[in-house]
Amino acid sequence: MRMSLAQRVLLTWLFTLLFLIMLVLKLDEKAPWNWFLIFIPVWIFDTILLVMLIVKMAGRCKSGFDPRNGSQNMKKKVWYLIAMLLKLAFCLALCAKLQRFTNMKLAYVFIPLWVLLIGGMVELGYNIFYVRRD
């Protein structure tokens, strides 16, 4: 099942809106919920994205797939998978810090996010300066 661009945008807005509403309720102290519960829309959205990405990556295993056409595409999908896992690590560390499950320094909580942002900048630079133009 393929999702159209409109469906993906609507799904993104829906989960972002739900997360922001729950975040505001938590910050206004109207909802005494655990921080991990506040991030439920983020967890659900990330799970959907991860499943879709893994299904696309697994599509390389089907018969009739020509591996010569998908080498660069597979590298991009592996980067997306790593990026999703880094975002997940950041969200989990942030929730653990906010819930006071750990005494980890805040600088350590942000390491996965910094790695993700640096990787994103490298990918952007690569796409701007090194990708051949046809």
Order of alpha helices (4+ residues) and beta strands (2+ residues): alpha-alpha-alpha-alpha-alpha-alpha
